[in-house]
Amino acid sequence: MYDWVVLWEWVEIAARWLHVITAIAWIGSSFYFIALDLGLHRDRNLASGADGEEWQVHGGGFYHIQKYLVAPAAMPDHLVWFKWESYATWLSGFAMLVLVYYLGAELFLIDPTVMELSVWQAVAISIASLAFGWVVYNTLCKVFVNADQNLLMLALFAVLVGMAWFYTQVFSGRAAMLHLGAFTASIMTGNVFFIIMPNQRVVVADLKAGRKPDPKYGKIAKQRSTHNNYLTLPVIFLMLSNHYPLVFATEYNWIIASLVFLMGVTIRHWFNTRHARKGNPHWTWGVTAILFLVIAWLSTAPMRAAEGEAKLEGAALVYASSPGFEEVVGIVQGRCSMCHAAEPGWEGLHWPPKGVVLETESQIAHEARRIYLQAGITHAMPPGNLSYMEPEERAAIVEWFRKAGTQDPI
């Protein structure tokens, strides 16, 4: 039995590793080609008939790159397609969704205090929402195909805000943020699979048949590629958010997620403008910084005490001697120690999550900061509040930790 547990853990590790590697490859190639396209010199009459060119140097070699607005006059003998980076990222990401959130639904996907769901209901909502995202987004693109593209971006932002709120009404905070990232990533991969690649195949088929390709296919593909460019950074943030309860386990997590999408736009606008040699919009960094500070404020706004935040660092002895420690020990041992034990009592757990053991007073004092963040000012732990930690108990943890912060370190 233990061997199978270890093997399963390594399956999760391998899937996560693959997901990170393929995501790096996809994001890297996407950012590179957007920067290349924006930076092309289009003021030169090229004998090849190309729309623009760029000289680059990397790894000790020089590269001469040309882009054709529609297609070259003849089909090249060797053509490299950039698609599997996207497909592999989505497939490995969906595998992680199954391994962690579907098979571990009771711990990570469902929160009874948010909505009472069976496992199959939660999984069905998850899958349906991803499909819904592509249908709505693709419909918006078709409706706004000839309109101001800024209107399309605003409509897409409204959809993302709506989905951020929706996910927080049905799933745990951790799962809500992760699903918003998966929702957006599914749109991005859908762009590659359903639009960009088919359009490129039409152009290739026309070239092989000796026909002049219609420029609309390239125009549509570029539109979707640009959307992917602006959505990439928020997706990365949302995928990382499950490690930080100040992001996913707060009252305003859906607003935080919405503001992250705006930060993605301001950051990419600066890079895209620079690459296009159209100036240096420093204002974007100011806006990004303001958005980030608002997000940080929102993460603890509902729980902020009037006297201000306590110190987050201190010796374990300070926390152990702080008033209320005995009460906190009882709370943690009653609500947390069934999982955070050398031999967890929760079915399906064979070692304490993240190696954190909370059985003795010494162990609890040493993990004071984590307990404060995960179970005090946020509701990240217990996951789905499976052990029914009461608001009064969370308040007791906060009060204990903050009182320790007012003591002189020993």
BANU-909823 format. One record per atom (N, C-alpha, C): residue in one letter; x negated, y negated, z. Coordinates in steps of 0.02 Angstrom, whole numbers, plus 50000, padded with zeros to 5 digits. Each point is the difference from the previous one (the first is absolute). Layout:
N
AXYZ ...
//
This chain:
410
M499585006050000 M500424994050000 M499574993750000 Y499485000150042 Y499574994150005 Y499654998749934 D499805005449964 D499664999249936 D500454996549950 W500655001650000 W500464996849954 W500104992750018 V500004998450064 V500064993150022 V499414995949975 V499405002850007 V499404996549977 V500014999249924 L500205005349965 L500044999749927 L500494994649978 W500574999750033 W500514994949982 W499734992950012 E499634999350055 E499704993450014 E499534998049944 W499625004849975 W499534998549946 W500364998749934 V500585002949991 V500404998449941 V500204992650001 E500214997650059 E500164992950007 E499394995649988 I499445002050027 I499384996149990 I499824999649926 A500045005749966 A499845000249928 A500474995649960 A500655000450016 A500494995949964 A499884992650011 R499844998150062 R499874992950015 R499374997749965 W499495004150000 W499374998249967 W500114999149926 L500365004749969 L500154999549929 L500404993649985 H500484998550043 H500414994049990 H499594993750002 V499544999650047 V499574994050006 V499554999449939 I499705005649979 I499544999949943 I500364997949936 T500575003049986 T500364998349939 T500274992950002 A500204997750060 A500244993150006 A499444995149985 I499405001550024 I499434995749986 I499884999649925 A500035005849967 A499895000249927 A500534996049963 W500645000850020 W500544996549966 W499964992550011 I499934998050063 I499974992950016 I499394996849967 G499445003450002 G499394997349970 G500084998849926 S500265004949964 S500084999249927 S500534994749985 S500534999850041 S500534995049989 S499734992950009 F499644998850055 F499724993450012 F499494998249946 Y499615004949979 Y499494998749950 Y500314997749934 F500515003649977 F500294998449935 F500404993450001 I500324998550058 I500334993550005 I499494994449997 A499455000850037 A499474994949999 A499694999449930 L499915005749968 L499715000049932 L500454996449951 D500655001650002 D500474996949954 D500044992550010 L500014997850063 L500054992950014 L499364996349981 G499435003450004 G499364996749987 G499755000449929 L500375003249956 L499785000649930 L499934993249967 H499494999349959 H499924993949960 H500425000749936 R500524995949996 R500465000649943 R499914994149951 D499474996350008 D499884994249956 D499495001549947 R499905006449986 R499495001949951 R500335003849943 N499794998549939 N500255003649941 N499575006349991 L500275005550021 L499635006349998 L500115003649934 A499465002449971 A500045003549936 A500445006250005 S500025003050059 S500395006150009 S500754998750002 G500194993650008 G500714998450005 G500265000750071 A499565001250048 A500215000750070 A500254993350028 D500425000450051 D500304994150030 D499504996350046 G499545003750029 G499514996950045 G499435004850015 E499474997350030 E499435004250016 E499684997750066 E499595004350027 E499654998550061 E499355004050003 W499474996750021 W499375003550012 W499925000950076 Q499825006050020 Q499915001450071 Q499365004050010 V499734999650060 V499415003850018 V500145003850064 H499805006350001 H500115004250060 H499535006049997 G499705001450057 G499585005950004 G499414999949953 G499744994149984 G499424999549956 G500175000249926 G500645000249983 G500195000249929 G500474994349982 F500034998249936 F500444994849975 F500585003149963 Y500594997250009 Y500615002649969 Y500334994549960 H500185001649938 H500364995349958 H500715002749991 I500494996450028 I500695002450003 I500444995449957 Q500425003049959 Q500484996349959 Q500705002750012 K500494995349999 K500695002050009 K500404998149938 Y500425004749977 Y500444998749943 Y500694998550028 L500304994749975 L500644997850025 L500545005349991 V500005003249942 V500475005449987 V499635006649996 A499565000649950 A499625006249991 A499474998749947 P499475004049999 P499504999349946 P500295002449934 A499654998649948 A500255001849933 A500065007549991 A499565003850032 A500015007349994 A499935003250068 M500255006150005 M499975003650064 M499285002050016 P499744998250059 P499325002050019 P499955007750007 D499405002549989 D499905007250006 D500075002450072 H499774995950047 H500045001850070 H500364994550039 L500545001850034 L500404995250036 L500095002450072 V499804995750048 V500055001750071 V500674997350027 W500385004350031 W500644998150029 W499934999350076 F500254994650027 F499994999050073 F500705001350027 K500105006050022 K500675001950026 K499965004650060 W499525004550000 W499985005050054 W499824997050068 E499664994349999 E499874996650063 E500664998350035 S500484997549961 S500654998350028 S500395006250019 Y500035004949955 Y500395006050013 Y499745003750062 A499345000750003 A499715003750056 A500104996450067 T499994993349997 T500124996250062 T500715001150024 W500494999749955 W500695001050021 W500125007250023 L499755004849963 L500115007150019 L499695001650067 S499384997750012 S499685001350064 S500354996250056 G500244993949985 G500374996250050 G500665003450018 F500345002749950 F500635003550014 F499865006350040 A499445003349985 A499815005950039 A499904998250074 M499694994250013 M499924997650068 M500674998550033 L500464997249960 L500674998550026 L500345006450022 V499925005449961 V500305006450017 V499675002950062 L499335000150000 L499635003250055 L500114996650067 V500014993450000 V500034996250063 V500724998350018 Y500384997149954 Y500654997250017 Y500595004749989 Y499955004549951 Y500555004749990 Y499945006150046 L499415002950002 L499895005850043 L499944997950073 G499834993850013 G499974997450068 G500534994850013 A500595001149970 A500534994950001 A500214998050071 E500055004950045 E500244998450067 E499524995550038 L499365000449984 L499514995850034 L499904993349966 F499985000049933 F499784994049965 F500524996749955 L500505003649977 L500494997149953 L500634997650035 I500255004050046 I500654998650032 I499904996750068 D500384994850012 D500024996850065 D500744999750021 P500215004250048 P500705000250020 P500274993350025 T499554995750025 T500234993550024 T500154995249942 V499765001849941 V500144996049940 V500615002849963 M499985006549985 M500565003449968 M499955007550013 E500565002950018 E500025007350011 E500035003549931 L499465003449983 L499965003549936 L499745007050010 S500265004649960 S499695006749998 S499394999549954 V499585005150002 V499404999949959 V500184999549926 W500475004149978 W500174999949929 W500294993449978 Q500384996750044 Q500284993549982 Q499454994849993 A499535000150046 A499454995149997 A499585001149937 V499855006349985 V499605001449940 V500384998149937 A500655001349998 A500404998149942 A500024992549990 I500074996250054 I499994992749995 I499324997649974 S499475003150024 S499334998249979 S499915000949924 I500165005949976 I499915001549929 I500464995749957 A500634999350021 A500484996049961 A499784992749996 S499724997450055 S499794993050000 S499434998749951 L499545004849993 L499454999249953 L500264999849928 A500475004449984 A500315000049934 A500394993649988 F500364997850051 F500404993849997 F499554994149983 G499404999850030 G499544994549989 G499824999249927 W499845005649967 W499824999649930 W500594997849957 V500595002750012 V500584998349960 V500164992650005 V500004997350061 V500164992950010 V499464995649968 Y499375001650012 Y499464995949972 Y500015000149924 N500075005949971 N499995000549926 N500604996349971 T500565000250034 T500604996349976 T499874992550002 L499694997750055 L499844992950005 L499544997749944 C499505004149984 C499534998249947 C500364999449933 K500495004349988 K500374999749937 K500474993949998 V500304998550057 V500464994350004 V499624993549990 F499414999550030 F499614993849997 F499465000249946 V500075004349951 V499475001049950 V499844993549963 N500504995949986 N499894993849962 N500064993850044 A500055001050065 A500074994450046 A499334997950028 D500004994750039 D499404997950036 D499785005750046 Q499385002249992 Q499765005750038 Q499954998550075 N499984993650018 N500014998350071 N500675001950032 L500544999649960 L500655002250025 L500005007550013 L499675003649956 L499955007350010 L499625001650064 M499464996450012 M499605001250061 M500414998450063 L500404994749997 L500434998250056 L500535005450012 A500285002649946 A500505005350006 A499685006350030 L499395001549978 L499655005950027 L499844999050074 F499804993950018 F499864998650070 F500635000950043 A500574997849974 A500635000950037 A500155007450011 V499865004149950 V500115007250007 V499535002850053 L499374997950000 L499525002550049 L500194998050071 V500244993950008 V500224997750067 V500605004250023 G500465001149953 G500595004050017 G499825007150019 M499525003049965 M499795006750016 M499615000250066 A499614994850014 A499644999750064 A500505000250057 W500544996149994 W500525000050052 W500355006750003 F500165002849942 F500365006449998 F499605005650034 Y499375000549983 Y499595005450029 Y499974999550076 T499974993950026 T499964999350073 T500665001650034 Q500545000549961 Q500655001750029 Q500135007550000 V499585003949965 V500135007249996 V499425004350025 F499384997549996 F499425004050019 F499644997050060 S499525003650026 S499564997350052 S499604994249970 G499744995750042 G499614994349975 G499415002349958 R499655005150024 R499435002749963 R500215002349931 A500535003949997 A500245002749936 A500284994649955 A500314994850030 A500304994649960 A499474996449960 M499454998250033 M499464996449965 M499675004449948 L499895006350017 L499695004649953 L500455001049939 H500655000650012 H500465001049943 H500054993849956 L499954994150029 L500004994149958 L499395000049955 G499435002350027 G499415000749958 G500095005249946 A500305005750017 A500135005349951 A500514997749948 F500504996250021 F500504997149955 F499664995649947 T499554995750023 T499654995549954 T499515003849956 A499645004750029 A499525004049961 A500355004249947 S500615002350015 S500385003849951 S500194995749940 I500164993750014 I500144995349946 I499384999149956 M499424999450032 M499384998949964 M499825006149956 T500065006050028 T499865006049960 T500535000949946 G500634998350016 G500525000349950 G499844995649941 N499714994250013 N499804995549946 N499515003549953 V499525003550030 V499505003549959 V500315005749962 F500405004150035 F500265006249970 F500564998749950 F500464995550017 F500604999049958 F499934994449949 I499554995350011 I499964994149956 I499324999349966 I499484999350039 I499344998449971 I499755005549955 M499995006250024 M499745005549960 M500445001549939 P500665000450005 P500425001149941 P499904994549947 N499954993750022 N499894994549953 N499335000849964 Q499495002150037 Q499355001049968 Q500035005849951 R500395005050015 R500065005849955 R500354997949935 V500484995450005 V500344997549940 V499504996449955 V499574995950030 V499504996349962 V499515004949967 V499785005150036 V499545004949973 V500335003849942 A500635001950008 A500365003649947 A500064995749937 D500134993550009 D500044995549942 D499334999549965 L499464999650038 L499344999649970 L499855006249959 K500155005850029 K499875006349964 K500415000649936 A500604997050002 A500445000349941 A499864994449950 G499534995650016 G499834994649955 G500484994150005 R500414999850052 R500464994450009 R499694994750046 K500244993949993 K499784994650044 K500425000250063 P499695000850059 P500405000650061 P500364993550018 D500575000750031 D500404994350023 D499664997150063 P499854993550001 P499664997150058 P500425000150065 K500665001249994 K500424999950060 K499795005450050 Y499745005649974 Y499825005550046 Y499424998150045 G499514996549971 G499444997750040 G500214994650048 K500464995749980 K500244994650043 K500365002750061 I500435005049990 I500375003050055 I499525003650048 A499525003749971 A499525003650042 A499594995250043 K499814994449970 K499604995150038 K500424997050056 Q500654998849988 Q500444997450053 Q500015004650060 R500085006549987 R500045004950055 R499325000650035 S499474999649962 S499335000450030 S499884994050046 T500254994249980 T499934994050042 T500395000850065 H500605002849996 H500395001350060 H499615004550048 N499715005349972 N499605004650041 N499434996350035 N499714995349964 N499434996250027 N500204996250063 Y500594997149999 Y500234996050058 Y500275004350057 L500185006149986 L500285004450051 L499485004250036 T499405000449973 T499505004550026 T499804998650072 L499824993850016 L499764998450067 L500535001350054 P500634998049989 P500515001750050 P500085007550012 V499955003949946 V500055007350008 V499455002650045 I499394997649990 I499445002350042 I500134998250073 F500244993950012 F500154997850068 F500525004650032 L500545001549963 L500545004150027 L499775007150013 M499565002649958 M499755006850010 M499555000450062 L499664994550015 L499574999950059 L500394998350064 S500604997449992 S500374997450058 S500165005350051 N500055006449979 N500205005250048 N499485001150054 H499404997049993 H499485000550051 H500054994350051 Y500444995149988 Y500024994050042 Y500714998550023 P500165001750062 P500684998950025 P500214992750000 L499534995350002 L500194992949998 L500304998249932 V499925004449951 V500314998949934 V500685003649996 F500015006450016 F500605004049986 F500495000750058 A499774998950062 A500435001550058 A500254993750034 T500104994749962 T500234993750029 T500704998349972 E500344995650034 E500684998249982 E500044996949930 Y499494996449981 Y500024996549935 Y499565003349947 N499955006750004 N499565003549952 N500214999049928 W500654999549987 W500224999249930 W499834993049974 I500004995050045 I499794993249979 I499254999949988 I499635003450043 I499285000549991 I499845003149932 A500355005449982 A499895003349936 A500154995249942 S500534996250007 S500194995249947 S499474994749990 L499724997550055 L499484994949996 L499355002849970 V499895006450012 V499405003249971 V500034999849924 F500595000949972 F500074999649927 F499824993049975 L500174994850038 L499824993249980 L499254999050005 M499685003050050 M499274999650005 M499675003449941 G500285005649978 G499735003349941 G500014995649939 V500544996149993 V500064995449943 V499484994450004 T499934997050059 T499534994350006 T499285002249990 I499825005850026 I499315002449992 I499865001749927 R500455003649968 R499885001949930 R500034993949954 H500424995050018 H500034994049958 H499324996549999 W499654999950057 W499344996850001 W499525003849955 F499985006650006 F499545003949959 F500184999549926 N500645000549984 N500214999849930 N499844993349969 T500114994650038 T499854993349974 T499254999249988 R499605002450047 R499274999649992 R499775004049939 H500265006149993 H499795004249944 H500204996949933 A500554996450000 A500244996849938 A499654993349987 R499544998150045 R499634993749994 R500484994049998 K500515000250042 K500494994650002 K499984996050064 G499445000450034 G499924996050061 G499875004350061 N500024996850057 N499845003350063 N500534997950052 P500595003249999 P500554997750044 P499885001850073 H499624995750034 H499835001350070 H500635000150044 W500534996749978 W500604999850041 W500285006950015 T499855004849956 T500265006850011 T499725003150064 W499384998350016 W499705002850061 W500304996950063 G500174993649994 G500344996850057 G500695003150012 V500375001149946 V500665003050006 V499945007150027 T499515003749975 T499895006950023 T499855000150075 A499574995550023 A499824999750071 A500614998450042 I500424995349977 I500604998250037 I500485006050004 L500095003449944 L500435005950000 L499745005450048 F499345000950001 F499715005050045 F500114998250073 L499924993650016 L500114997850069 L500735000850020 V500464998649954 V500715000950014 V500145007450013 I499705004449961 I500095007250009 I499745002150069 A499414997650018 A499725001750065 A500454997650057 W500294994049992 W500454997350050 W500645004250005 L500285001849943 L500625003949998 L499905006850033 S499405002849996 S499895006850024 S500125000650075 T499934994550038 T500115000450072 T500494994750025 A500304996249954 A500454994550021 A500555002250047 P500355005549989 P500565001750045 P499785002050070 M499365001850007 M499775002750064 M499504995650035 R499904993949973 R499484995750027 R500214996950066 A499595000950050 A500154997350066 A499854992650002 A500344996350044 A499914992850003 A499294998150022 E499705004150040 E499344998250025 E499445001549951 G500185002949943 G499495001349949 G499745007150003 E499595001649952 E499745006849994 E499465001350053 A499985006350021 A499475002050047 A499385001849960 K499455000750036 K499395002349967 K500095007349979 L499745001749941 L500075006849975 L499425004450020 E499474997150024 E499415003950018 E499894999750075 G499725005150026 G499855000250071 G499825006950022 A499675000650057 A499805006550024 A500615003950022 A499965006749993 A500565004350019 A500184999150073 L499504998450040 L500134999250072 L500464994150013 V499954994849958 V500444994250008 V500725002149989 Y500125003949948 Y500685002349986 Y500255004750054 A499565004350025 A500195004850051 A500194996550066 S499704994150012 S500144996550062 S500524994649992 S500274999349940 S500504994949987 S500675001950030 P500384995350027 P500665001550028 P500455003349948 G500345005250022 G500465003549955 G499695006149967 F499355001350013 F499665005649966 F500335006650017 E500185001050063 E500315006450020 E500655001249962 E500394994749991 E500625000749962 E499865001849928 V499504996749970 V499815001349931 V499775007249991 V499615002450049 V499775006949996 V500595004849997 G500514998750042 G500605004249999 G500364999749934 I500044993949970 I500334999149936 I499645003949945 V499344999049997 V499605003249948 V500025007650007 Q499925002450060 Q500015007350010 Q500685002949984 G500524996250011 G500675002649986 G500214999349928 R499764994749965 R500224998749932 R499505001749946 C499365000450018 C499475000649949 C499585006450006 S499945002650060 S499515005350012 S500195006749971 M500645001049981 M500185006449969 M499655000949932 C499834994449968 C499625000449937 C499264998450012 H499874994750039 H499324997950013 H499715003850059 A499925006549989 A499725004450050 A499475004549968 A499565002650041 A499495004549974 A500335005949964 E500575002350025 E500405005249968 E500714997449993 P500164996649945 P500654996849993 P500585004850009 G500534997450032 G500605004150010 G500514999249945 W499894995249955 W500484998949946 W499895005249945 E500545003349979 E499955005249950 E499724997249934 G499515003549973 G499704997949938 G499364996150008 L499874997450060 L499374996550014 L499525004850034 H499405000449972 H499515004750026 H499404996450031 W499984993449993 W499504995950033 W500294993050007 P499764996150047 P500294993450012 P499904995449940 P500524996249981 P499944995349943 P499414995350009 K499584999649947 K499414995749998 K499525001350058 G500075006050032 G499555001850053 G500114996350066 V500564996550005 V500154996050060 V500365004450052 V499685000950058 V500295003950054 V500214995250056 L500625000750024 L500274995550052 L500305004050057 E499585004050033 E500255004250054 E499794997550069 T499414997050005 T499764997750065 T500014992450005 E499944997550061 E499974992750010 E499414997049964 S499435003350002 S499404997549966 S500114999449925 Q500305005249971 Q500124999949927 Q500494994449982 I500504999050039 I500504994849987 I499684993150006 A499584999050050 A499674993550008 A499534998649942 H499655005149976 H499544999049944 H500374998549934 E500635002149994 E500394998849939 E500504994350010 A499854995550048 A500474994750017 A500204995849938 R499504998249961 R500144995649943 R500475003549949 R499865006449986 R500435003749953 R500715000750027 I500055001650064 I500675000850030 I500384993449996 Y499664994550014 Y500314993349997 Y500254998549929 L499595001349950 L500184998449931 L500535004849973 Q499925006450013 Q500425005149968 Q500665001150035 A500014999250067 A500625001450037 A500264994050039 G499594994750004 G500214994150036 G500304994749956 I499574996449964 I500264994549959 I500295002349933 T499865006449981 T500345002849941 T500335006550021 H500395002849955 H500355006350015 H499725005749957 A499364999549984 A499705005249958 A500005006850034 M499914999950065 M499985006250038 M500514999650057 P500305005650017 P499985006549966 P500324999549930 P499765004049951 P500284999649933 P500745001749999 G500394995449971 G500725001049999 G500314999850070 N499604997750049 N500204999850070 N500305006750022 L499665005449979 L500255006750013 L500045001650075 S499594996750041 S500035001350072 S500424994750037 Y500344995749961 Y500484995250026 Y499704995250052 M499454996849980 M499714994950043 M500484994050003 E500154997850061 E500484994750009 E499674993149992 P500404994949981 P499724993249994 P499674997650064 E500295002050058 E499714997950064 E499305003150010 E499925006049974 E499355003350006 E499484996649956 R500204997949940 R499544996449956 R499824993350032 A500494996850030 A499874993650034 A499505000950057 A500065005650036 A499545001450055 A499295000949975 I499925003249942 I499345000949971 I499704993249981 V500404995849968 V499774993349980 V499794996050062 E500425000050051 E499854996150060 E499365002550033 W499915006650005 W499405002850030 W499374997949961 F500035000649934 F499414998449959 F499824992750005 R500504995749998 R499874992850002 R499764997650068 K500245003250052 K499754998350067 K499275002050006 A499815005649969 A499305002150001 A499574994849965 G500274996949947 G499634995049963 G499874993750038 T500374999050055 T499884993950040 T499505001150056 Q499785006350009 Q499525001650052 Q499294998949976 D499574998950046 D499294999449982 D499725006949985 P499645000949943 P499715006549984 P499545002250056 I500005006450012 I499585002850054 I499395003349969 
//
